[in-house]
């Protein structure tokens, strides 16, 4: 199992940005979050969960050093559960990085992706095995053309 080193990193560019072969900066925007976890996956198995250590304005960020070979990733975001204000934070639900340059397959609905149960309460089934994840390919691997 890989060991990762985590530092504050930068908030200047959203998404996953490789700064070296074994170092990637992650940044995601959330105005109302109280914490953001970066989760790594091998296939559908979550192998690591790292709390992003820094927040600049409304951007949560962290720089991770380690072996990213064959890994995908997603975010679990903590925050208020206040449906009346539109805040449906639920760390049981894995979120796709909106800046991911590649995802790990087609997205099909699964009942674990539902955030609110029939009574209006927070649904606690983990969606990660069925949720789309961003793919980590290393520096300069994405063809922008």
Backbone as a ProteinNet text record, in pm:
[ID]
protein_1_A
[PRIMARY]
XXXXXXXXXXXXXXXXXXXXXXXXXXXXXXXXXXXXXXXXXXXXXXXXXXXXXXXXXXXXXXXXXXXXXXXXXXXXXXXXXXXXXXXXXXXXXXXXXXXXXXXXXXXXXXXXXXXXXXXXXXXXXXXXXXXXXXXXXXXXXXXXX
[TERTIARY]
83.6	0	88.1	53.6	130.7	120.6	226.8	228.5	230.6	146.9	139.8	184.7	250.6	287.3	197.3	147.2	50	102.9	91.1	127.7	20.4	22.2	-85.2	-103.5	0.8	-14.8	-62.4	-129.9	-168.5	-316.9	-372.9	-513.1	-529.1	-420.5	-424.4	-489.3	-492.9	-553.7	-642.1	-769.7	-863.1	-841.8	-878.8	-864.9	-737.3	-698.1	-575.4	-469.5	-361.4	-255	-122.8	-61.1	69.6	175.1	258	370.2	502.4	499.1	611.7	552.1	634.8	586.6	513.9	561.7	504.8	436.3	405	344.2	229.2	113.9	-5.7	-71.9	-110.9	-183.4	-332.2	-412.5	-557.6	-620.8	-716.2	-787.3	-932.2	-1023	-1165.4	-1236.8	-1335.2	-1410.2	-1530.1	-1547.7	-1671.6	-1682	-1780.1	-1797.5	-1840.6	-1924.4	-1983	-1928.3	-1834.1	-1777.4	-1703.6	-1700.9	-1621.8	-1495.2	-1489.5	-1371	-1391.7	-1279.9	-1285	-1183.7	-1231.3	-1144.8	-1118.1	-992.1	-949.5	-937.2	-1006	-1007.5	-945.8	-854.7	-792.8	-851.3	-862.9	-923.7	-835.7	-832.2	-777.2	-898	-940.7	-1068.1	-1179.6	-1266.9	-1375.3	-1342.7	-1223.6	-1185.5	-1115.6	-1168.6	-1104.5	-980	-864.4	-738.6	-683.1	-716.1	-665.3	-769	-773.5	-857.4	-772.8	-751.7	-667	-747.6	-740.9	-810.2	-727.3	-787.4	-713.8	-678.1	-548.7	-502.6	-517.6	-554.1	-553.6	-679.9	-712.4	-824.2	-781.3	-797.6	-769.6	-897.6	-960.6	-1091.7	-1188.5	-1249.5	-1342.4	-1282.2	-1150.5	-1084	-1006.4	-1038.8	-970.7	-860.9	-741.4	-630.6	-527.5	-452.3	-344.1	-256.6	-128.5	-33.7	4.3	-7.2	16.2	134.3	225.9	340	328.4	344.5	335.8	324.5	292.1	277.4	130	96.7	-41.7	-77.7	11.1	-10.2	-142.4	-225.8	-351.5	-458.6	-441.7	-539.4	-639.5	-757.9	-858.2	-888.8	-966.2	-989.6	-1126.3	-1167.8	-1290.2	-1284.4	-1386.5	-1391.3	-1512	-1492.5	-1602.1	-1602.2	-1715.3	-1720.3	-1809.7	-1753.9	-1824.7	-1879.6	-1993.6	-2052.3	-2191.1	-2263.6	-2395	-2498.9	-2587.9	-2705.6	-2822.5	-2850.4	-2957.6	-3032.7	-3117.6	-3188.5	-3265.3	-3318.2	-3394.5	-3307.8	-3175.3	-3081.7	-3007.2	-3042	-2975.2	-2842.8	-2814.1	-2689.6	-2716.1	-2668.6	-2689.7	-2555.1	-2467.3	-2334.8	-2349.3	-2281.6	-2294.6	-2166	-2074.4	-1947.7	-1963.3	-2082.7	-2106.9	-2119.4	-2127.3	-2141.5	-2011.3	-1954.9	-1831.9	-1865.4	-1791	-1815	-1701.6	-1738.1	-1643.1	-1582.6	-1453.6	-1386.7	-1442.7	-1504	-1559.7	-1453.1	-1325.8	-1216.4	-1139.9	-1188.9	-1121.5	-1110.6	-994.2	-973.8	-1014.1	-1035.4	-1079.5	-1153.6	-1260.9	-1328.8	-1316.3	-1342.4	-1311.6	-1419.3	-1514.4	-1614.1	-1745.4	-1842.6	-1973.2	-2041.8	-2122.4	-2196.1	-2335.7	-2365.3	-2498.2	-2556.5	-2683.2	-2746.5	-2748.2	-2721.9	-2734.4	-2804	-2888.9	-2966.6	-2878.8	-2752.3	-2663.3	-2626.9	-2654.2	-2622.4	-2727.1	-2839.5	-2944.5	-2895	-2909.3	-2859.8	-2963.8	-3090.7	-3199.2	-3293	-3327.2	-3418.9	-3563.8	-3656.7	-3797.9	-3856.1	-3794.7	-3843.6	-3773.2	-3683.4	-3611.6	-3485.2	-3444.5	-3323.6	-3202.3	-3086.1	-2961.3	-2948.6	-2922.7	-2906.8	-2760.6	-2733.7	-2597.5	-2528.2	-2588	-2523.2	-2405.2	-2289.7	-2170.1	-2189.5	-2172	-2190.7	-2062.2	-1948.9	-1819.4	-1806.6	-1855.5	-1838	-1908.3	-2004.4	-2084.3	-2066.6	-1994.1	-1979.1	-1863.5	-1874	-1761.4	-1646.6	-1524.8	-1405.2	-1313.5	-1233.7	-1133.4	-1015.2	-953.4	-838	-711.7	-609.4	-480.3	-384.9	-336.8	-251.7	-108.5	-76.5	59.6	73.8	187.1	206.1	208.2	150.9	152.7	89.3	-0.6	-62	-194.3	-248.7	-376.6	-352.4	-406.4	-391.8	-501.7	-467.3	-565.3	-616.1	-565.8	-614.5	-725.5
-118.2	0	124.5	221.3	344.2	427.7	503.1	600.2	737.8	826.7	960.7	1063.9	1167	1281.8	1396.7	1469.3	1575.2	1707.4	1812.4	1947.6	2043.7	2171.1	2263.5	2286.1	2287.9	2307.2	2446.7	2455.8	2584.8	2587.6	2707.1	2725.9	2788.3	2809.6	2888	2819.5	2687.6	2619.2	2506.3	2508.5	2408.3	2274.9	2167.8	2033.7	1967.7	1860.6	1787	1830.1	1888	1938.6	1877.7	1799.8	1743	1852.3	1856.3	1949.9	1874.1	1743.1	1653.2	1514.7	1420.2	1285.1	1222.2	1250.3	1188.4	1288.3	1407	1510.6	1577.1	1581.1	1638.5	1733.3	1849.3	1946.5	1931	1928.9	1916.6	2041.9	2099.6	2217.7	2210.1	2240.5	2234.4	2348	2406.9	2518.6	2468	2520.7	2501.8	2611.4	2695.8	2810.4	2769.1	2666.8	2633.6	2505.8	2439.7	2316.8	2347.9	2247.8	2258.6	2174.4	2082.6	2000.2	1928.1	1893.7	1819.2	1704.9	1583.2	1465.6	1427	1402.4	1351.6	1200.5	1127.6	981.5	920.9	825	752.5	612.5	561.6	431.1	348.2	219.5	119.6	38.7	54.6	-3.4	65.6	-13	46.6	50.5	5.7	2.6	131.8	197.4	316.8	273.5	323.7	283.5	388.1	515.2	623.1	734.1	797.5	915.6	1019.6	1133.3	1239.1	1367.6	1430.3	1557.1	1668.9	1744.3	1856.2	1953.6	1988.9	2060.7	2211.8	2270	2416.6	2468.8	2591.6	2661.8	2805.5	2852.1	2990.9	3046.1	3139.5	3185.7	3069.3	3034.7	2921.5	2801.4	2802.4	2693	2607.8	2479.6	2380.9	2318.1	2299	2251	2174	2091.4	2013.9	1956.7	1942.7	1882.4	1746.2	1645.6	1507.3	1451.7	1387.4	1321.2	1171.6	1090.8	946.1	880.3	752.9	675.6	672.8	737.9	748.4	643.6	550.7	451.6	378.3	383.5	309.7	362.4	482.8	535.4	629.6	629.7	730.2	802	910.8	990.3	1057	1100.4	1176.9	1251.9	1330	1410	1371.1	1377.2	1367.9	1500.9	1569.1	1704.6	1708.5	1764.1	1778.9	1921.2	1935	2067	2054.8	2163.3	2163.2	2082.8	2021.2	1956.8	2050.6	2137.9	2236.3	2242.6	2142.3	2138.4	2266.7	2333.2	2455.3	2566.5	2557.6	2655.5	2599.8	2478.6	2417	2350.4	2333.2	2269.1	2121.7	2035.8	1891.2	1819.5	1870.5	1809.3	1669.7	1575.6	1436.4	1362.3	1344	1276.8	1128.3	1074.9	936.8	929.4	1043.8	1049.1	1099.3	1020	1057.7	1152.9	1262.8	1362.9	1361.3	1375.5	1383.8	1523.8	1531.8	1659.7	1723.4	1841.7	1902.6	1941	1940.2	1973.4	1849.2	1731.6	1608.5	1606.5	1567.6	1562	1426.7	1329.1	1196.1	1132	1057.3	982.8	834.1	752.6	609.5	523	581.7	500.3	573.2	508.1	572.9	587.7	690.4	714.3	655.4	561.2	502.2	528.1	558.7	584.6	457.5	477.5	370.7	431.2	354.2	407.2	463.3	421.3	474.5	620.6	671.1	810.3	908.6	858.6	945	1006.2	1135.8	1207.6	1218.2	1228.8	1248.8	1128.4	1071.1	956.7	1004.5	911.2	944	1036.3	1036.1	1120.9	1256	1282.4	1409.6	1410.5	1293.6	1285.1	1251.9	1276.5	1245.7	1095.6	1053.3	912.5	874.6	764.5	734.2	620.3	568.5	462.4	520.4	454.6	501	482.7	590.5	584.9	551.7	548.1	536.3	418.7	298.7	189.2	211.6	302.9	323.8	462.3	549.5	687.5	700.7	793.8	818.7	883.6	855.7	909.4	968.7	1066.8	1122.8	1027.1	1023.8	937	1021.3	970	1038.2	976.4	1056.8	1005.7	1057.9	1152.4	1205.6	1331.9	1399.6	1527.6	1510.4	1608.8	1616.8	1496.8	1424.2	1309.2	1342.5	1459.6	1496.9	1578.5	1535.9	1604.6	1709.5	1835.7	1942.5	1973.7	1907.4	1929.4	1834.6
0	0	0	-82.6	-94.3	32	54.8	163	98.1	145.9	89.5	191.1	140.3	221.7	179.5	278.1	252.9	305.7	225.7	267.6	216.3	258.4	220.6	70.9	-6.3	-150.1	-186.6	-300.6	-356.9	-391.9	-386.3	-423	-562	-633.1	-756.5	-875.5	-879.1	-992.8	-940.6	-976.8	-929.1	-999.8	-931	-984.9	-937.2	-1005.7	-975.1	-1075.6	-1026	-1112.2	-1069.3	-1156.9	-1124.5	-1129.5	-1026.3	-1022.3	-1038.7	-1029.1	-1053.8	-1077.8	-1120.9	-1150.6	-1031.6	-910	-790.3	-697.6	-748.2	-664.1	-738.3	-672.8	-733.4	-634.6	-683	-602.8	-631.4	-526.1	-538.7	-480	-552	-503.5	-549.1	-457.2	-487.9	-414	-478.2	-422.5	-343.5	-223.6	-148	-43.9	-61.7	27.8	168.2	179.6	308.5	372.5	308.5	365.8	495.8	583	706.3	697	602.2	576.2	443.3	377.8	252.5	260.9	233.1	229.4	85	54.7	-74.6	-61	-146.3	-136.6	-261.8	-240.8	-351.4	-359.6	-483.2	-508.6	-600.1	-569.7	-661	-704.5	-830.2	-871.1	-795	-729.8	-650.6	-501.6	-463.5	-321.6	-280.2	-178.5	-124.6	-45.9	-87.7	-25.3	69.8	47.3	131.7	140.6	256.2	276.5	348.5	280.7	333.9	347.8	462.5	484	420.6	328.8	270.5	382.6	393.9	512.1	510.1	395.3	388.7	321.1	358.5	296	274.2	149.8	115.7	54.8	123.2	79.7	87.5	-24.1	-29.3	-101.6	-118.7	-189.8	-89.7	-88.4	-5	-89.5	-31.1	-112.6	-31.2	-105.6	-47.2	-156.8	-126.8	-220.7	-166.5	-252.6	-212.2	-291.6	-219.6	-283	-256	-361	-346.7	-482.8	-482.3	-605.4	-644.8	-754.8	-800.8	-906.8	-932.1	-1038.3	-1021.4	-1124.4	-1125.4	-1032.9	-978.7	-883	-947.6	-891.2	-922.2	-791.5	-799.1	-678.4	-681.4	-565.4	-549.7	-418.4	-389.5	-267.1	-182.4	-51.9	45.1	119.2	115.7	168.5	292.6	399.4	526.7	535.8	598.5	616.5	676	676.9	740.8	662.6	738.4	679.1	707.2	611.4	624.1	490.9	465.5	336.7	305.2	408.6	386	327.5	345.1	289.1	167.8	126.4	12.7	46.2	175.9	218.9	247.5	158.9	171	181.4	264.5	279.3	337.2	272.2	313.5	275.6	370.7	338.4	304	316.8	271.9	120	56.1	-89.4	-150.7	-241.1	-309	-422.6	-430.4	-533.9	-635.6	-760.5	-870.4	-874.2	-898.4	-918.1	-1045.1	-1036.2	-1156.8	-1259.1	-1219.4	-1310.2	-1356.4	-1326.9	-1369.9	-1522	-1572.6	-1717.2	-1774.5	-1685.9	-1728.4	-1611.5	-1643.1	-1538.1	-1568.2	-1466.7	-1476.5	-1540.9	-1603.5	-1673.2	-1685.9	-1747.3	-1762.4	-1626.1	-1615.2	-1491.9	-1504.9	-1419.2	-1414.3	-1276.3	-1271.3	-1142.6	-1057.7	-929.1	-830.1	-709.3	-643.2	-529.6	-417.9	-407.6	-303.9	-329.2	-448.3	-480.9	-430.6	-384.6	-330.7	-200	-187	-69.2	41.6	3	98.7	92.6	209.7	210.2	195.6	195.2	173.4	280.7	400.9	510	515	418.2	415.6	499.1	548.2	630.1	543.7	598.8	529.2	509.3	386.1	351.4	372.6	444.1	486.8	411.6	304.7	228.6	151	160	89.7	-60.7	-136.3	-281.3	-357.6	-289.4	-357.5	-453.9	-421	-516.5	-650.9	-654.5	-774.5	-836.3	-768.1	-814.5	-913.8	-1006.9	-1096.8	-1021	-1065.2	-1001.3	-1107.4	-1066.7	-1155.8	-1167.2	-1284.5	-1308.4	-1302.1	-1233.9	-1224.3	-1325.8	-1420	-1527.2	-1522	-1442	-1436.3	-1518.2	-1501.5	-1570.1	-1722.5	-1789.3	-1935.7	-2005.7	-1939.2	-2004	-2071.9	-2047.2	-2107.7	-2233.6	-2344.7	-2471.6	-2482.8	-2468.6	-2469.9	-2610.5	-2711.9	-2847.7	-2875.7
[MASK]
+++++++++++++++++++++++++++++++++++++++++++++++++++++++++++++++++++++++++++++++++++++++++++++++++++++++++++++++++++++++++++++++++++++++++++++++++

